[in-house]
Amino acid sequence: MSSLPLKDVDKLIEMLRKEEAGEGANLTGAVLKGRDLHDVSFSGAKLVDADLSGCKMTGCSLSDANLTGANLKNVVLDGTYSDNVVFKKANLSGVRIKDGSLESADFSNATCIGLELSDTTANGANFKGADLSGAKILDSALSLCDFGKANLSKAKLIGSQLHESKFVGCDLTGADFSKAEVYQADFSKSNVEAASFKKAKYDKKTKWPDNQAADGAVFVKNPDI
């Protein structure tokens, strides 16, 4: 499906409510601000520069969708299935995602201030250059992710699995990695001394600046990963 009409927003949403109507749709620049879009499937859709701020999108599928430059400020995406979604340069400030799937998602250079992820799987996601200041990433699986040069100041990654993830050149000022698993993670060129790693678990392949493990981190000889 392509080129859905954008003039009549209510009609557009009614169309999207139909089974699979939103899949593969061209919604570039669409203004759907504050609308209830729960359970709508946008799989493979093009939502470049769309305004979805304040929308209720619980249960939505955004898998393989392109939301480059989109505005999703304060959107609720609980229960989303959004593997391979592209959020490049998008605004996800204040977005909440609980019990979601974001495998291999692209958050590069996105604004994610105060983003809340909990009990969510986002293995292989790209967060390079993203602003995650004040984000809460709790009890989630984010292994094999790239956070290169991301701003994680005052972010909380408590209890999350961060196996083999890269945090090279990140701002970790005031970040909290308490009880996180950072096996084989790479913190090269990052200010780990400015973050909390209380009871975080690391192994011999975890890379620390100057080969000095962060204070409070716990060494595990043979982790089960």
Secondary structure, 3 states (H helix, E strand, C coil): CCCCCCCCHHHHHHHHHCCCCCCCCECCCCECCCCECCCCECCCCECCCCECCCCECCCCECCCCECCCCECCCCECCCCECCCCECCCCECCCCEEECCECCCCECCCCECCCCEEECCECCCCECCCCECCCCEEECCECCCCECCCCECCCCECCCCECCCCECCCCECCCCECCCCECCCCECCCCCHHHCECCCCEECCCCECHHHCCCCCCEECCCCCC
